[in-house]
Amino acid sequence: MASLVVQEDAKRTSYDLQDGQNVIGRHPNCRISIVQASVSGKHAIITGENGQFFLDDVGSRNGTFVNKQK
């Protein structure tokens, strides 16, 4: 199973990714809720298809980064 690991200072949180849409954002209804001012209400979506995962920014103000790369 694939997972997303979010590192915030000393805090590290792991989320299991599912097939379909895994919405990331500050809003509490997001599957992956990250409560940080720099994260939009609906920030990005990780879509799972047949064991492959694709990340799309959905118009966030600050952009989406993976391993510190936009």
ROZA-114438 format. One record per residue: residue number from 1; residue in three letters; x, y, z of N, C-alpha, C in turn. Coordinates in nm, 3 decimals. Layout:
<recs>
<rec><pos>NUM</pos><code>ALA</code><n_east>X</n_east><n_north>Y</n_north><n_up>Z</n_up><ca_east>X</ca_east><ca_north>Y</ca_north><ca_up>Z</ca_up><c_east>X</c_east><c_north>Y</c_north><c_up>Z</c_up></rec>
...
</recs>
This chain:
<recs>
<rec><pos>1</pos><code>MET</code><n_east>0.084</n_east><n_north>-0.118</n_north><n_up>0.000</n_up><ca_east>0.000</ca_east><ca_north>0.000</ca_north><ca_up>0.000</ca_up><c_east>0.088</c_east><c_north>0.124</c_north><c_up>0.000</c_up></rec>
<rec><pos>2</pos><code>ALA</code><n_east>0.049</n_east><n_north>0.223</n_north><n_up>-0.075</n_up><ca_east>0.123</ca_east><ca_north>0.349</ca_north><ca_up>-0.082</ca_up><c_east>0.081</c_east><c_north>0.439</c_north><c_up>0.034</c_up></rec>
<rec><pos>3</pos><code>SER</code><n_east>0.173</n_east><n_north>0.527</n_north><n_up>0.074</n_up><ca_east>0.141</ca_east><ca_north>0.621</ca_north><ca_up>0.180</ca_up><c_east>0.205</c_east><c_north>0.755</c_north><c_up>0.151</c_up></rec>
<rec><pos>4</pos><code>LEU</code><n_east>0.150</n_east><n_north>0.858</n_north><n_up>0.213</n_up><ca_east>0.204</ca_east><ca_north>0.992</ca_north><ca_up>0.208</ca_up><c_east>0.255</c_east><c_north>1.024</c_north><c_up>0.347</c_up></rec>
<rec><pos>5</pos><code>VAL</code><n_east>0.379</n_east><n_north>1.070</n_north><n_up>0.358</n_up><ca_east>0.437</ca_east><ca_north>1.107</ca_north><ca_up>0.486</ca_up><c_east>0.453</c_east><c_north>1.258</c_north><c_up>0.488</c_up></rec>
<rec><pos>6</pos><code>VAL</code><n_east>0.391</n_east><n_north>1.322</n_north><n_up>0.587</n_up><ca_east>0.399</ca_east><ca_north>1.467</ca_north><ca_up>0.602</ca_up><c_east>0.490</c_east><c_north>1.497</c_north><c_up>0.720</c_up></rec>
<rec><pos>7</pos><code>GLN</code><n_east>0.596</n_east><n_north>1.574</n_north><n_up>0.694</n_up><ca_east>0.693</ca_east><ca_north>1.610</ca_north><ca_up>0.797</ca_up><c_east>0.675</c_east><c_north>1.758</c_north><c_up>0.829</c_up></rec>
<rec><pos>8</pos><code>GLU</code><n_east>0.634</n_east><n_north>1.787</n_north><n_up>0.953</n_up><ca_east>0.618</ca_east><ca_north>1.924</ca_north><ca_up>1.000</ca_up><c_east>0.706</c_east><c_north>1.940</c_north><c_up>1.123</c_up></rec>
<rec><pos>9</pos><code>ASP</code><n_east>0.822</n_east><n_north>2.003</n_north><n_up>1.106</n_up><ca_east>0.920</ca_east><ca_north>2.015</ca_north><ca_up>1.214</ca_up><c_east>0.949</c_east><c_north>1.875</c_north><c_up>1.269</c_up></rec>
<rec><pos>10</pos><code>ALA</code><n_east>0.924</n_east><n_north>1.852</n_north><n_up>1.398</n_up><ca_east>0.953</ca_east><ca_north>1.721</ca_north><ca_up>1.458</ca_up><c_east>0.836</c_east><c_north>1.623</c_north><c_up>1.444</c_up></rec>
<rec><pos>11</pos><code>LYS</code><n_east>0.721</n_east><n_north>1.672</n_north><n_up>1.399</n_up><ca_east>0.602</ca_east><ca_north>1.587</ca_north><ca_up>1.386</ca_up><c_east>0.599</c_east><c_north>1.522</c_north><c_up>1.247</c_up></rec>
<rec><pos>12</pos><code>ARG</code><n_east>0.580</n_east><n_north>1.392</n_north><n_up>1.245</n_up><ca_east>0.574</ca_east><ca_north>1.314</ca_north><ca_up>1.121</ca_up><c_east>0.444</c_east><c_north>1.235</c_north><c_up>1.121</c_up></rec>
<rec><pos>13</pos><code>THR</code><n_east>0.362</n_east><n_north>1.254</n_north><n_up>1.016</n_up><ca_east>0.233</ca_east><ca_north>1.185</ca_north><ca_up>1.007</ca_up><c_east>0.227</c_east><c_north>1.109</c_north><c_up>0.875</c_up></rec>
<rec><pos>14</pos><code>SER</code><n_east>0.180</n_east><n_north>0.985</n_north><n_up>0.881</n_up><ca_east>0.169</ca_east><ca_north>0.901</ca_north><ca_up>0.763</ca_up><c_east>0.021</c_east><c_north>0.877</c_north><c_up>0.730</c_up></rec>
<rec><pos>15</pos><code>TYR</code><n_east>-0.014</n_east><n_north>0.889</n_north><n_up>0.604</n_up><ca_east>-0.151</ca_east><ca_north>0.866</ca_north><ca_up>0.557</ca_up><c_east>-0.149</c_east><c_north>0.756</c_north><c_up>0.452</c_up></rec>
<rec><pos>16</pos><code>ASP</code><n_east>-0.233</n_east><n_north>0.655</n_north><n_up>0.467</n_up><ca_east>-0.246</ca_east><ca_north>0.551</ca_north><ca_up>0.365</ca_up><c_east>-0.325</c_east><c_north>0.610</c_north><c_up>0.248</c_up></rec>
<rec><pos>17</pos><code>LEU</code><n_east>-0.276</n_east><n_north>0.588</n_north><n_up>0.127</n_up><ca_east>-0.343</ca_east><ca_north>0.639</ca_north><ca_up>0.008</ca_up><c_east>-0.433</c_east><c_north>0.530</c_north><c_up>-0.049</c_up></rec>
<rec><pos>18</pos><code>GLN</code><n_east>-0.549</n_east><n_north>0.572</n_north><n_up>-0.098</n_up><ca_east>-0.647</ca_east><ca_north>0.480</ca_north><ca_up>-0.154</ca_up><c_east>-0.661</c_east><c_north>0.506</c_north><c_up>-0.303</c_up></rec>
<rec><pos>19</pos><code>ASP</code><n_east>-0.712</n_east><n_north>0.407</n_north><n_up>-0.379</n_up><ca_east>-0.749</ca_east><ca_north>0.432</ca_north><ca_up>-0.517</ca_up><c_east>-0.857</c_east><c_north>0.540</c_north><c_up>-0.518</c_up></rec>
<rec><pos>20</pos><code>GLY</code><n_east>-0.864</n_east><n_north>0.616</n_north><n_up>-0.624</n_up><ca_east>-0.959</ca_east><ca_north>0.728</ca_north><ca_up>-0.632</ca_up><c_east>-0.891</c_east><c_north>0.854</c_north><c_up>-0.582</c_up></rec>
<rec><pos>21</pos><code>GLN</code><n_east>-0.972</n_east><n_north>0.951</n_north><n_up>-0.540</n_up><ca_east>-0.919</ca_east><ca_north>1.080</ca_north><ca_up>-0.501</ca_up><c_east>-0.887</c_east><c_north>1.088</c_north><c_up>-0.351</c_up></rec>
<rec><pos>22</pos><code>ASN</code><n_east>-0.768</n_east><n_north>1.133</n_north><n_up>-0.322</n_up><ca_east>-0.722</ca_east><ca_north>1.160</ca_north><ca_up>-0.186</ca_up><c_east>-0.698</c_east><c_north>1.311</c_north><c_up>-0.179</c_up></rec>
<rec><pos>23</pos><code>VAL</code><n_east>-0.798</n_east><n_north>1.385</n_north><n_up>-0.129</n_up><ca_east>-0.791</ca_east><ca_north>1.531</ca_north><ca_up>-0.127</ca_up><c_east>-0.707</c_east><c_north>1.577</c_north><c_up>-0.008</c_up></rec>
<rec><pos>24</pos><code>ILE</code><n_east>-0.615</n_east><n_north>1.669</n_north><n_up>-0.036</n_up><ca_east>-0.529</ca_east><ca_north>1.728</ca_north><ca_up>0.066</ca_up><c_east>-0.569</c_east><c_north>1.873</c_north><c_up>0.084</c_up></rec>
<rec><pos>25</pos><code>GLY</code><n_east>-0.585</n_east><n_north>1.917</n_north><n_up>0.208</n_up><ca_east>-0.617</ca_east><ca_north>2.057</ca_north><ca_up>0.233</ca_up><c_east>-0.638</c_east><c_north>2.086</c_north><c_up>0.379</c_up></rec>
<rec><pos>26</pos><code>ARG</code><n_east>-0.664</n_east><n_north>2.212</n_north><n_up>0.408</n_up><ca_east>-0.684</ca_east><ca_north>2.257</ca_north><ca_up>0.545</ca_up><c_east>-0.826</c_east><c_north>2.227</c_north><c_up>0.595</c_up></rec>
<rec><pos>27</pos><code>HIS</code><n_east>-0.920</n_east><n_north>2.214</n_north><n_up>0.503</n_up><ca_east>-1.060</ca_east><ca_north>2.190</ca_north><ca_up>0.542</ca_up><c_east>-1.073</c_east><c_north>2.055</c_north><c_up>0.613</c_up></rec>
<rec><pos>28</pos><code>PRO</code><n_east>-1.149</n_east><n_north>2.049</n_north><n_up>0.722</n_up><ca_east>-1.160</ca_east><ca_north>1.923</ca_north><ca_up>0.797</ca_up><c_east>-1.225</c_east><c_north>1.808</c_north><c_up>0.719</c_up></rec>
<rec><pos>29</pos><code>ASN</code><n_east>-1.297</n_east><n_north>1.837</n_north><n_up>0.611</n_up><ca_east>-1.358</ca_east><ca_north>1.731</ca_north><ca_up>0.530</ca_up><c_east>-1.260</c_east><c_north>1.666</c_north><c_up>0.433</c_up></rec>
<rec><pos>30</pos><code>CYS</code><n_east>-1.140</n_east><n_north>1.721</n_north><n_up>0.421</n_up><ca_east>-1.039</ca_east><ca_north>1.660</ca_north><ca_up>0.332</ca_up><c_east>-0.993</c_east><c_north>1.528</c_north><c_up>0.391</c_up></rec>
<rec><pos>31</pos><code>ARG</code><n_east>-0.969</n_east><n_north>1.431</n_north><n_up>0.306</n_up><ca_east>-0.920</ca_east><ca_north>1.301</ca_north><ca_up>0.352</ca_up><c_east>-0.787</c_east><c_north>1.318</c_north><c_up>0.424</c_up></rec>
<rec><pos>32</pos><code>ILE</code><n_east>-0.700</n_east><n_north>1.406</n_north><n_up>0.372</n_up><ca_east>-0.572</ca_east><ca_north>1.436</ca_north><ca_up>0.436</ca_up><c_east>-0.577</c_east><c_north>1.582</c_north><c_up>0.477</c_up></rec>
<rec><pos>33</pos><code>SER</code><n_east>-0.610</n_east><n_north>1.606</n_north><n_up>0.603</n_up><ca_east>-0.627</ca_east><ca_north>1.741</ca_north><ca_up>0.654</ca_up><c_east>-0.497</c_east><c_north>1.789</c_north><c_up>0.719</c_up></rec>
<rec><pos>34</pos><code>ILE</code><n_east>-0.443</n_east><n_north>1.900</n_north><n_up>0.666</n_up><ca_east>-0.320</ca_east><ca_north>1.958</ca_north><ca_up>0.718</ca_up><c_east>-0.354</c_east><c_north>2.099</c_north><c_up>0.764</c_up></rec>
<rec><pos>35</pos><code>VAL</code><n_east>-0.354</n_east><n_north>2.121</n_north><n_up>0.894</n_up><ca_east>-0.395</ca_east><ca_north>2.249</ca_north><ca_up>0.951</ca_up><c_east>-0.272</c_east><c_north>2.339</c_north><c_up>0.961</c_up></rec>
<rec><pos>36</pos><code>GLN</code><n_east>-0.250</n_east><n_north>2.415</n_north><n_up>0.854</n_up><ca_east>-0.139</ca_east><ca_north>2.509</ca_north><ca_up>0.844</ca_up><c_east>-0.186</c_east><c_north>2.626</c_north><c_up>0.758</c_up></rec>
<rec><pos>37</pos><code>ALA</code><n_east>-0.149</n_east><n_north>2.747</n_north><n_up>0.796</n_up><ca_east>-0.194</ca_east><ca_north>2.865</ca_north><ca_up>0.723</ca_up><c_east>-0.150</c_east><c_north>2.863</c_north><c_up>0.577</c_up></rec>
<rec><pos>38</pos><code>SER</code><n_east>-0.038</n_east><n_north>2.801</n_north><n_up>0.545</n_up><ca_east>0.012</ca_east><ca_north>2.799</ca_north><ca_up>0.407</ca_up><c_east>-0.060</c_east><c_north>2.696</c_north><c_up>0.318</c_up></rec>
<rec><pos>39</pos><code>VAL</code><n_east>-0.148</n_east><n_north>2.615</n_north><n_up>0.378</n_up><ca_east>-0.222</ca_east><ca_north>2.511</ca_north><ca_up>0.304</ca_up><c_east>-0.362</c_east><c_north>2.563</c_north><c_up>0.274</c_up></rec>
<rec><pos>40</pos><code>SER</code><n_east>-0.404</n_east><n_north>2.557</n_north><n_up>0.148</n_up><ca_east>-0.538</ca_east><ca_north>2.601</ca_north><ca_up>0.108</ca_up><c_east>-0.644</c_east><c_north>2.506</c_north><c_up>0.161</c_up></rec>
<rec><pos>41</pos><code>GLY</code><n_east>-0.769</n_east><n_north>2.553</n_north><n_up>0.160</n_up><ca_east>-0.880</ca_east><ca_north>2.468</ca_north><ca_up>0.204</ca_up><c_east>-0.886</c_east><c_north>2.338</c_north><c_up>0.127</c_up></rec>
<rec><pos>42</pos><code>LYS</code><n_east>-0.874</n_east><n_north>2.348</n_north><n_up>-0.005</n_up><ca_east>-0.859</ca_east><ca_north>2.231</ca_north><ca_up>-0.093</ca_up><c_east>-0.733</c_east><c_north>2.260</c_north><c_up>-0.173</c_up></rec>
<rec><pos>43</pos><code>HIS</code><n_east>-0.625</n_east><n_north>2.196</n_north><n_up>-0.141</n_up><ca_east>-0.492</ca_east><ca_north>2.232</ca_north><ca_up>-0.189</ca_up><c_east>-0.446</c_east><c_north>2.146</c_north><c_up>-0.307</c_up></rec>
<rec><pos>44</pos><code>ALA</code><n_east>-0.457</n_east><n_north>2.015</n_north><n_up>-0.294</n_up><ca_east>-0.407</ca_east><ca_north>1.923</ca_north><ca_up>-0.397</ca_up><c_east>-0.485</c_east><c_north>1.792</c_north><c_up>-0.388</c_up></rec>
<rec><pos>45</pos><code>ILE</code><n_east>-0.472</n_east><n_north>1.714</n_north><n_up>-0.493</n_up><ca_east>-0.537</ca_east><ca_north>1.582</ca_north><ca_up>-0.498</ca_up><c_east>-0.435</c_east><c_north>1.479</c_north><c_up>-0.543</c_up></rec>
<rec><pos>46</pos><code>ILE</code><n_east>-0.428</n_east><n_north>1.370</n_north><n_up>-0.469</n_up><ca_east>-0.351</ca_east><ca_north>1.254</ca_north><ca_up>-0.513</ca_up><c_east>-0.453</c_east><c_north>1.151</c_north><c_up>-0.562</c_up></rec>
<rec><pos>47</pos><code>THR</code><n_east>-0.444</n_east><n_north>1.118</n_north><n_up>-0.689</n_up><ca_east>-0.538</ca_east><ca_north>1.022</ca_north><ca_up>-0.748</ca_up><c_east>-0.468</c_east><c_north>0.889</c_north><c_up>-0.765</c_up></rec>
<rec><pos>48</pos><code>GLY</code><n_east>-0.530</n_east><n_north>0.784</n_north><n_up>-0.711</n_up><ca_east>-0.476</ca_east><ca_north>0.649</ca_north><ca_up>-0.723</ca_up><c_east>-0.549</c_east><c_north>0.571</c_north><c_up>-0.830</c_up></rec>
<rec><pos>49</pos><code>GLU</code><n_east>-0.471</n_east><n_north>0.508</n_north><n_up>-0.920</n_up><ca_east>-0.527</ca_east><ca_north>0.423</ca_north><ca_up>-1.026</ca_up><c_east>-0.439</c_east><c_north>0.301</c_north><c_up>-1.043</c_up></rec>
<rec><pos>50</pos><code>ASN</code><n_east>-0.493</n_east><n_north>0.185</n_north><n_up>-1.013</n_up><ca_east>-0.421</ca_east><ca_north>0.059</ca_north><ca_up>-1.034</ca_up><c_east>-0.281</c_east><c_north>0.060</c_north><c_up>-0.973</c_up></rec>
<rec><pos>51</pos><code>GLY</code><n_east>-0.269</n_east><n_north>0.109</n_north><n_up>-0.852</n_up><ca_east>-0.141</ca_east><ca_north>0.109</ca_north><ca_up>-0.783</ca_up><c_east>-0.047</c_east><c_north>0.223</c_north><c_up>-0.820</c_up></rec>
<rec><pos>52</pos><code>GLN</code><n_east>-0.089</n_east><n_north>0.311</n_north><n_up>-0.910</n_up><ca_east>-0.010</ca_east><ca_north>0.430</ca_north><ca_up>-0.944</ca_up><c_east>-0.079</c_east><c_north>0.552</c_north><c_up>-0.886</c_up></rec>
<rec><pos>53</pos><code>PHE</code><n_east>0.001</n_east><n_north>0.652</n_north><n_up>-0.848</n_up><ca_east>-0.054</ca_east><ca_north>0.771</ca_north><ca_up>-0.784</ca_up><c_east>-0.003</c_east><c_north>0.896</c_north><c_up>-0.853</c_up></rec>
<rec><pos>54</pos><code>PHE</code><n_east>-0.094</n_east><n_north>0.991</n_north><n_up>-0.874</n_up><ca_east>-0.065</ca_east><ca_north>1.114</ca_north><ca_up>-0.946</ca_up><c_east>-0.105</c_east><c_north>1.232</c_north><c_up>-0.858</c_up></rec>
<rec><pos>55</pos><code>LEU</code><n_east>-0.017</n_east><n_north>1.331</n_north><n_up>-0.847</n_up><ca_east>-0.041</ca_east><ca_north>1.450</ca_north><ca_up>-0.765</ca_up><c_east>-0.074</c_east><c_north>1.568</c_north><c_up>-0.854</c_up></rec>
<rec><pos>56</pos><code>ASP</code><n_east>-0.183</n_east><n_north>1.637</n_north><n_up>-0.823</n_up><ca_east>-0.222</ca_east><ca_north>1.758</ca_north><ca_up>-0.895</ca_up><c_east>-0.252</c_east><c_north>1.869</c_north><c_up>-0.797</c_up></rec>
<rec><pos>57</pos><code>ASP</code><n_east>-0.191</n_east><n_north>1.984</n_north><n_up>-0.818</n_up><ca_east>-0.226</ca_east><ca_north>2.104</ca_north><ca_up>-0.743</ca_up><c_east>-0.360</c_east><c_north>2.152</c_north><c_up>-0.798</c_up></rec>
<rec><pos>58</pos><code>VAL</code><n_east>-0.450</n_east><n_north>2.194</n_north><n_up>-0.711</n_up><ca_east>-0.583</ca_east><ca_north>2.238</ca_north><ca_up>-0.758</ca_up><c_east>-0.601</c_east><c_north>2.388</c_north><c_up>-0.736</c_up></rec>
<rec><pos>59</pos><code>GLY</code><n_east>-0.499</n_east><n_north>2.465</n_north><n_up>-0.778</n_up><ca_east>-0.509</ca_east><ca_north>2.610</ca_north><ca_up>-0.772</ca_up><c_east>-0.474</c_east><c_north>2.669</c_north><c_up>-0.638</c_up></rec>
<rec><pos>60</pos><code>SER</code><n_east>-0.391</n_east><n_north>2.602</n_north><n_up>-0.562</n_up><ca_east>-0.352</ca_east><ca_north>2.655</ca_north><ca_up>-0.431</ca_up><c_east>-0.271</c_east><c_north>2.783</c_north><c_up>-0.448</c_up></rec>
<rec><pos>61</pos><code>ARG</code><n_east>-0.276</n_east><n_north>2.870</n_north><n_up>-0.350</n_up><ca_east>-0.205</ca_east><ca_north>2.998</ca_north><ca_up>-0.357</ca_up><c_east>-0.054</c_east><c_north>2.980</c_north><c_up>-0.345</c_up></rec>
<rec><pos>62</pos><code>ASN</code><n_east>-0.009</n_east><n_north>2.888</n_north><n_up>-0.262</n_up><ca_east>0.134</ca_east><ca_north>2.872</ca_north><ca_up>-0.235</ca_up><c_east>0.202</c_east><c_north>2.760</c_north><c_up>-0.314</c_up></rec>
<rec><pos>63</pos><code>GLY</code><n_east>0.128</n_east><n_north>2.689</n_north><n_up>-0.396</n_up><ca_east>0.186</ca_east><ca_north>2.581</ca_north><ca_up>-0.474</ca_up><c_east>0.198</c_east><c_north>2.452</c_north><c_up>-0.394</c_up></rec>
<rec><pos>64</pos><code>THR</code><n_east>0.232</n_east><n_north>2.345</n_north><n_up>-0.463</n_up><ca_east>0.246</ca_east><ca_north>2.213</ca_north><ca_up>-0.402</ca_up><c_east>0.389</c_east><c_north>2.166</c_north><c_up>-0.424</c_up></rec>
<rec><pos>65</pos><code>PHE</code><n_east>0.450</n_east><n_north>2.116</n_north><n_up>-0.317</n_up><ca_east>0.588</ca_east><ca_north>2.073</ca_north><ca_up>-0.320</ca_up><c_east>0.599</c_east><c_north>1.928</c_north><c_up>-0.275</c_up></rec>
<rec><pos>66</pos><code>VAL</code><n_east>0.688</n_east><n_north>1.854</n_north><n_up>-0.340</n_up><ca_east>0.723</ca_east><ca_north>1.718</ca_north><ca_up>-0.299</ca_up><c_east>0.873</c_east><c_north>1.714</c_north><c_up>-0.278</c_up></rec>
<rec><pos>67</pos><code>ASN</code><n_east>0.914</n_east><n_north>1.677</n_north><n_up>-0.158</n_up><ca_east>1.055</ca_east><ca_north>1.677</ca_north><ca_up>-0.123</ca_up><c_east>1.121</c_east><c_north>1.811</c_north><c_up>-0.155</c_up></rec>
<rec><pos>68</pos><code>LYS</code><n_east>1.051</n_east><n_north>1.918</n_north><n_up>-0.120</n_up><ca_east>1.096</ca_east><ca_north>2.057</ca_north><ca_up>-0.135</ca_up><c_east>1.108</c_east><c_north>2.103</c_north><c_up>-0.280</c_up></rec>
<rec><pos>69</pos><code>GLN</code><n_east>1.052</n_east><n_north>2.028</n_north><n_up>-0.373</n_up><ca_east>1.053</ca_east><ca_north>2.067</ca_north><ca_up>-0.514</ca_up><c_east>0.910</c_east><c_north>2.092</c_north><c_up>-0.561</c_up></rec>
<rec><pos>70</pos><code>LYS</code><n_east>0.891</n_east><n_north>2.205</n_north><n_up>-0.630</n_up><ca_east>0.758</ca_east><ca_north>2.242</ca_north><ca_up>-0.678</ca_up><c_east>0.712</c_east><c_north>2.151</c_north><c_up>-0.790</c_up></rec>
</recs>
